[in-house]
Amino acid sequence: MFLNGGELDEITAFRRELHRKPELSGEEVETARMVARALGSSQPDEIVTDLGGHGVAAVYHGATHGPTVMIRSELDALPIEELSTSPHRSEITGKGHLCGHDGHTAILMALAKGLSRKRPARGRAILLFQPAEENGAGAAAVLADPKFEPLKPDFVFSLHNFPGLPLGHVALAEGPVNCASRGMRFVLSGKTAHASCPEDGVAPTSAMAHLLSELTALGAGGSLDADFTLVTVTHARLGEPAFGISPGHAEIWATLRTLTDERMGELVRRAEALVHKHSTAGGLTSSISYEDIFHQCSNAPAAVDHLRRALGEERISHDAGPTALPMKASEDFGLFGRVAPSAMFFLGAGEDHPRLHNPDYDFPDALIEVGARAFMRTIRNLLG
């Protein structure tokens, strides 16, 4: 390991301090300040702040011209109450680092220490701390920010910890690794009436009933192949909680999920057609909006090759994750693949570890060293 025990203890303490002070997507003001402040001691050649919101990037120049290698982590936490007796548990009611982004950030802080002692021989190494991963808005905002253009990489790498895999074991594969998904919210509007005379109004009850079943039927899940589609209704509301009113309003939230962006486009068109069909038939008006938009995440073969080499040289156990990849869950990393060859690996958090987004989840500190070694070896192989 390129860090000594004292440095690793310092980074672990930093991770736990982040854990105590979680901030949600788009609200990572103090988290970004803590990261930028901690990066200062590694003396990067440049620190870019307010990138795509509250993103931070640290740039380390090599002595000669060469490629740019970007390693990305995330800053945001979740709107979930942490249930833990840990001394570093969340101090913010209703918010918690229950996905491990604090640990991913700590891994990049370990890289910063290593790069401070030995710059790349050529090119640039960039550590990117992305905001707003959990709602799918951060990557698009970072890439759209004019401050990103001078940072444009030749390779982008990332990781995510993965409960269910043995501690420290890596799953890595070429091609699709995370599904595309988006939250579809639609409103059906009619006209209320007295409950004794529903014929005097226009109720969305029938349309809502049809849509609840027909939307779900559009995507029943199944094998994670190119035709995979899954529609999950997550929320529904009809009218007001009153016995005297025939409803004039309905709202349904559904998550659409596919393996590819192309398949997502088809699913969106079919779902929207159903909404228009039943709203028109019921004499209703409708509106549709989308949130939490995640693009497919696919690992480029060239980027995977570099990670495989680094894992082998560091003697970190790894395989193609035949039971883990691709996964149904989404990840806001896919858009980086449109900028440069990119790849994400999945780092085992323990077979019996609490799952991601569970209220008792906590990032295993032992993974800081493993993840940092894998990325540092990748950087050295590409940049010297």
C-alpha positions as CSV (number, residue, x, y, z in Angstrom):
1,M,0.0,0.0,0.0
2,F,1.3,3.5,-0.9
3,L,0.0,4.9,2.4
4,N,1.3,4.4,5.9
5,G,-0.8,3.4,8.8
6,G,-1.1,6.9,10.2
7,E,-2.3,8.3,6.8
8,L,-4.9,5.5,6.5
9,D,-6.2,6.2,10.0
10,E,-6.5,9.9,9.1
11,I,-8.5,9.1,5.9
12,T,-10.7,6.7,7.9
13,A,-11.4,9.5,10.4
14,F,-12.3,11.8,7.5
15,R,-14.7,9.2,6.1
16,R,-16.4,9.0,9.5
17,E,-16.7,12.7,9.8
18,L,-18.4,12.8,6.4
19,H,-20.7,10.0,7.6
20,R,-21.8,12.2,10.6
21,K,-22.9,15.1,8.3
22,P,-24.8,13.7,5.3
23,E,-26.2,16.0,2.7
24,L,-28.8,15.2,0.1
25,S,-28.4,15.5,-3.7
26,G,-27.9,19.1,-4.7
27,E,-27.3,20.2,-1.1
28,E,-23.7,19.0,-0.7
29,V,-22.4,22.5,0.3
30,E,-20.5,21.5,3.5
31,T,-19.4,18.1,2.1
32,A,-17.8,19.9,-0.8
33,R,-16.1,22.4,1.5
34,M,-14.7,19.5,3.6
35,V,-13.4,17.8,0.5
36,A,-11.8,20.9,-1.0
37,R,-10.2,21.7,2.4
38,A,-8.8,18.2,2.8
39,L,-7.5,18.2,-0.7
40,G,-5.4,21.3,0.0
41,S,-2.8,19.3,1.9
42,S,-2.2,17.2,-1.2
43,Q,-1.3,20.4,-3.1
44,P,-3.0,19.6,-6.4
45,D,-2.1,21.8,-9.3
46,E,-5.7,22.9,-9.5
47,I,-8.9,22.6,-7.5
48,V,-12.1,23.2,-9.4
49,T,-15.2,23.9,-7.2
50,D,-18.9,24.4,-7.8
51,L,-18.6,21.9,-10.8
52,G,-22.1,21.0,-11.9
53,G,-23.5,22.3,-8.6
54,H,-21.3,21.4,-5.7
55,G,-18.8,19.1,-7.5
56,V,-15.1,19.3,-6.8
57,A,-12.2,18.2,-9.0
58,A,-8.5,18.0,-8.1
59,V,-6.0,18.0,-10.9
60,Y,-2.4,16.6,-10.7
61,H,-0.1,17.3,-13.7
62,G,2.6,15.0,-15.0
63,A,5.9,16.4,-16.2
64,T,5.2,15.8,-19.9
65,H,2.2,15.7,-22.2
66,G,0.0,12.6,-22.0
67,P,-3.5,11.2,-21.5
68,T,-5.9,12.4,-18.8
69,V,-7.2,9.8,-16.3
70,M,-10.2,10.7,-14.2
71,I,-11.4,8.8,-11.1
72,R,-14.9,9.6,-9.9
73,S,-16.7,9.3,-6.6
74,E,-19.9,10.8,-5.2
75,L,-20.7,13.3,-2.5
76,D,-24.4,12.9,-1.7
77,A,-26.3,10.9,0.9
78,L,-29.9,9.6,1.2
79,P,-33.1,10.8,2.8
80,I,-33.2,7.7,5.1
81,E,-33.0,7.7,8.9
82,E,-29.9,5.8,10.0
83,L,-30.5,3.1,12.6
84,S,-27.1,2.6,14.2
85,T,-25.3,2.6,17.5
86,S,-22.0,3.6,15.8
87,P,-20.2,6.5,17.4
88,H,-19.9,8.1,13.9
89,R,-23.6,7.6,13.0
90,S,-25.5,10.4,11.2
91,E,-26.1,13.5,13.3
92,I,-28.8,14.7,10.8
93,T,-32.3,13.5,11.4
94,G,-33.7,11.7,8.4
95,K,-30.5,11.7,6.4
96,G,-27.7,9.1,6.2
97,H,-24.7,7.9,4.1
98,L,-26.4,4.6,3.5
99,C,-24.9,3.9,0.1
100,G,-21.3,4.3,0.9
101,H,-20.5,7.6,-1.0
102,D,-18.5,8.7,2.1
103,G,-16.3,5.6,1.6
104,H,-15.9,6.2,-2.1
105,T,-14.9,9.8,-1.4
106,A,-12.3,8.5,1.2
107,I,-10.8,6.3,-1.4
108,L,-10.2,9.3,-3.7
109,M,-8.7,11.2,-0.7
110,A,-6.2,8.3,-0.3
111,L,-5.3,8.7,-4.0
112,A,-4.8,12.4,-3.4
113,K,-2.2,11.6,-0.7
114,G,-0.4,9.3,-3.0
115,L,-0.4,11.7,-5.9
116,S,0.9,14.5,-3.7
117,R,4.1,12.5,-3.1
118,K,4.5,11.3,-6.6
119,R,2.9,13.1,-9.5
120,P,2.1,11.2,-12.7
121,A,5.1,11.0,-15.1
122,R,3.0,12.3,-17.9
123,G,-0.5,13.5,-18.6
124,R,-3.0,14.4,-15.8
125,A,-4.7,12.5,-13.0
126,I,-8.1,14.1,-12.0
127,L,-10.1,13.2,-8.9
128,L,-13.7,14.1,-9.5
129,F,-16.1,14.3,-6.5
130,Q,-19.6,14.3,-8.2
131,P,-22.7,15.8,-6.7
132,A,-26.3,14.6,-7.0
133,E,-25.7,10.9,-7.9
134,E,-28.7,9.6,-6.0
135,N,-31.2,11.5,-8.1
136,G,-29.5,11.0,-11.5
137,A,-28.9,14.8,-12.0
138,G,-25.2,15.1,-11.1
139,A,-23.4,13.6,-14.0
140,A,-25.4,15.6,-16.6
141,A,-24.8,18.8,-14.7
142,V,-21.1,18.2,-14.4
143,L,-20.7,17.4,-18.1
144,A,-22.8,20.5,-19.1
145,D,-20.7,22.8,-16.9
146,P,-18.2,24.9,-19.0
147,K,-15.6,24.2,-16.3
148,F,-15.6,20.5,-17.3
149,E,-14.4,21.0,-20.9
150,P,-10.8,21.7,-19.8
151,L,-10.9,18.6,-17.7
152,K,-12.1,16.3,-20.4
153,P,-10.6,12.9,-19.8
154,D,-9.3,10.1,-22.0
155,F,-10.4,7.4,-19.5
156,V,-12.9,7.6,-16.6
157,F,-13.0,5.0,-13.8
158,S,-15.3,4.5,-10.8
159,L,-16.4,2.0,-8.3
160,H,-19.3,1.1,-6.1
161,N,-19.2,-1.0,-3.0
162,F,-21.4,-4.1,-3.2
163,P,-22.9,-5.9,-0.2
164,G,-23.4,-9.6,-1.1
165,L,-20.0,-10.1,-2.5
166,P,-17.1,-11.3,-0.3
167,L,-15.3,-8.4,1.4
168,G,-12.6,-7.0,-1.0
169,H,-13.6,-9.2,-3.9
170,V,-14.2,-7.3,-7.2
171,A,-16.9,-7.9,-9.8
172,L,-15.9,-6.5,-13.2
173,A,-17.3,-7.1,-16.7
174,E,-17.5,-5.5,-20.1
175,G,-20.8,-4.2,-21.5
176,P,-23.9,-3.3,-19.6
177,V,-23.5,-3.2,-15.8
178,N,-26.4,-1.0,-14.6
179,C,-29.9,-0.4,-16.0
180,A,-31.4,2.8,-17.3
181,S,-34.3,4.0,-15.2
182,R,-36.5,7.0,-14.7
183,G,-39.3,8.1,-12.5
184,M,-42.6,8.8,-14.5
185,R,-45.2,10.9,-12.7
186,F,-48.5,11.6,-14.3
187,V,-51.6,13.4,-13.2
188,L,-55.1,12.8,-14.4
189,S,-57.5,15.7,-14.0
190,G,-61.3,15.6,-14.3
191,K,-64.0,17.3,-12.2
192,T,-65.2,16.6,-8.7
193,A,-68.8,16.0,-7.8
194,H,-70.9,15.2,-4.8
195,A,-70.4,11.5,-3.9
196,S,-74.2,11.0,-4.2
197,C,-74.1,12.2,-7.8
198,P,-70.9,11.0,-9.3
199,E,-72.4,11.4,-12.8
200,D,-72.2,15.2,-12.3
201,G,-68.4,15.0,-12.4
202,V,-65.6,13.4,-14.3
203,A,-63.8,10.9,-12.1
204,P,-60.4,9.4,-13.0
205,T,-61.2,6.2,-11.1
206,S,-61.6,3.9,-14.1
207,A,-58.6,5.3,-15.9
208,M,-56.5,4.9,-12.9
209,A,-57.5,1.3,-12.3
210,H,-56.7,0.4,-15.9
211,L,-53.3,2.2,-15.8
212,L,-52.2,0.5,-12.6
213,S,-52.5,-2.9,-14.2
214,E,-51.6,-2.1,-17.8
215,L,-48.5,-0.1,-16.9
216,T,-47.2,-2.9,-14.7
217,A,-47.9,-5.3,-17.6
218,L,-45.6,-3.3,-19.9
219,G,-42.6,-4.5,-17.9
220,A,-42.7,-7.6,-15.9
221,G,-38.9,-7.9,-15.5
222,G,-37.3,-11.3,-16.3
223,S,-33.9,-12.0,-17.7
224,L,-31.5,-9.0,-17.9
225,D,-31.1,-9.1,-21.7
226,A,-31.6,-6.5,-24.3
227,D,-35.4,-6.8,-24.1
228,F,-35.5,-6.4,-20.3
229,T,-38.2,-4.0,-19.1
230,L,-39.6,-3.5,-15.6
231,V,-42.3,-1.0,-14.5
232,T,-42.8,-0.6,-10.7
233,V,-45.7,1.5,-9.4
234,T,-44.3,3.3,-6.4
235,H,-47.1,5.7,-5.4
236,A,-50.7,6.4,-6.3
237,R,-53.3,8.8,-5.0
238,L,-57.0,9.2,-6.0
239,G,-59.1,12.2,-4.9
240,E,-59.2,13.6,-1.4
241,P,-59.6,11.6,1.8
242,A,-63.3,12.4,2.1
243,F,-66.5,10.4,1.8
244,G,-68.6,13.1,0.3
245,I,-66.6,13.9,-2.8
246,S,-66.4,11.9,-6.0
247,P,-62.7,12.4,-7.1
248,G,-61.5,14.7,-9.8
249,H,-57.8,14.1,-9.6
250,A,-55.5,11.1,-9.7
251,E,-51.7,10.8,-9.6
252,I,-49.5,7.8,-10.2
253,W,-45.7,7.5,-9.8
254,A,-44.0,4.6,-11.6
255,T,-40.3,3.7,-12.1
256,L,-39.5,2.5,-15.6
257,R,-36.4,0.3,-15.9
258,T,-34.6,-1.2,-18.9
259,L,-31.1,-2.5,-19.7
260,T,-30.4,0.0,-22.5
261,D,-31.2,3.6,-23.3
262,E,-32.7,2.5,-26.6
263,R,-35.1,0.2,-24.9
264,M,-36.0,3.0,-22.4
265,G,-37.1,5.2,-25.3
266,E,-39.5,2.5,-26.5
267,L,-40.9,1.9,-23.0
268,V,-41.5,5.6,-22.5
269,R,-43.4,5.9,-25.7
270,R,-45.6,2.9,-24.8
271,A,-46.3,4.2,-21.3
272,E,-47.2,7.6,-22.5
273,A,-49.5,6.1,-25.1
274,L,-51.4,4.2,-22.4
275,V,-51.8,7.4,-20.3
276,H,-53.1,9.4,-23.3
277,K,-55.4,6.5,-24.3
278,H,-57.2,6.2,-20.9
279,S,-57.3,9.9,-20.2
280,T,-58.9,10.6,-23.5
281,A,-61.4,7.7,-23.1
282,G,-62.3,9.0,-19.7
283,G,-62.8,12.6,-20.7
284,L,-59.7,13.7,-18.6
285,T,-56.7,15.8,-19.2
286,S,-53.3,14.5,-18.3
287,S,-49.8,15.7,-17.7
288,I,-46.6,13.7,-17.6
289,S,-43.2,14.6,-16.0
290,Y,-40.0,12.7,-15.4
291,E,-37.5,12.7,-12.5
292,D,-34.5,10.7,-11.3
293,I,-33.4,10.0,-14.9
294,F,-30.5,7.5,-15.1
295,H,-28.9,6.4,-18.3
296,Q,-27.6,2.9,-18.9
297,C,-24.1,2.2,-17.5
298,S,-21.9,0.2,-19.8
299,N,-18.2,-0.7,-19.4
300,A,-15.9,0.0,-22.3
301,P,-13.7,-3.0,-23.1
302,A,-10.5,-0.9,-23.2
303,A,-11.2,0.6,-19.8
304,V,-12.0,-2.8,-18.4
305,D,-8.7,-4.1,-19.6
306,H,-6.8,-1.4,-17.6
307,L,-8.8,-2.2,-14.5
308,R,-8.3,-6.0,-14.9
309,R,-4.5,-5.5,-15.3
310,A,-4.4,-3.3,-12.1
311,L,-6.4,-5.8,-10.1
312,G,-4.2,-8.6,-11.2
313,E,-1.0,-6.7,-10.4
314,E,-2.4,-5.8,-6.9
315,R,-3.5,-9.4,-6.4
316,I,-7.1,-8.3,-5.7
317,S,-9.5,-11.2,-6.4
318,H,-11.9,-10.5,-9.2
319,D,-14.2,-12.1,-11.7
320,A,-16.9,-11.2,-14.1
321,G,-19.6,-11.3,-11.4
322,P,-21.8,-13.8,-13.2
323,T,-24.6,-13.5,-10.5
324,A,-24.1,-9.8,-9.9
325,L,-23.7,-8.2,-13.3
326,P,-25.5,-6.6,-14.9
327,M,-27.6,-5.4,-12.1
328,K,-31.1,-3.9,-12.1
329,A,-30.1,-1.0,-10.0
330,S,-29.2,2.3,-11.7
331,E,-26.0,4.4,-11.4
332,D,-25.4,8.0,-12.4
333,F,-22.1,7.1,-14.2
334,G,-23.3,6.1,-17.6
335,L,-23.1,9.5,-19.2
336,F,-19.3,9.7,-18.7
337,G,-19.0,6.9,-21.2
338,R,-20.2,9.3,-23.9
339,V,-17.1,11.5,-23.1
340,A,-14.4,8.8,-22.9
341,P,-14.0,5.1,-22.4
342,S,-15.2,4.4,-18.9
343,A,-15.6,1.5,-16.5
344,M,-16.9,0.9,-13.0
345,F,-16.0,-2.1,-10.8
346,F,-18.0,-3.4,-7.9
347,L,-16.1,-3.9,-4.6
348,G,-17.5,-6.5,-2.2
349,A,-18.6,-5.2,1.1
350,G,-19.2,-8.6,2.6
351,E,-21.6,-11.4,1.9
352,D,-23.7,-10.7,5.0
353,H,-23.2,-7.0,5.2
354,P,-26.4,-4.8,5.4
355,R,-27.6,-3.9,1.9
356,L,-27.3,-0.6,0.2
357,H,-30.0,1.9,1.3
358,N,-30.7,-0.3,4.4
359,P,-31.0,1.9,7.6
360,D,-28.2,-0.1,9.3
361,Y,-25.8,0.1,6.4
362,D,-22.3,1.5,6.9
363,F,-19.3,1.5,4.6
364,P,-16.6,-1.0,5.6
365,D,-13.4,1.0,6.2
366,A,-11.3,-2.0,5.1
367,L,-12.3,-1.2,1.5
368,I,-10.5,2.2,1.5
369,E,-7.2,0.5,1.1
370,V,-8.4,-2.0,-1.5
371,G,-10.1,0.5,-3.7
372,A,-7.2,3.0,-3.5
373,R,-4.7,0.4,-4.5
374,A,-6.7,-0.6,-7.5
375,F,-7.1,2.9,-8.8
376,M,-3.5,4.0,-8.0
377,R,-2.2,1.0,-9.9
378,T,-4.5,2.0,-12.9
379,I,-3.2,5.6,-12.8
380,R,0.5,4.5,-12.6
381,N,0.0,2.0,-15.5
382,L,-1.5,4.7,-17.7
383,L,0.5,7.7,-16.7
384,G,3.7,6.3,-15.1
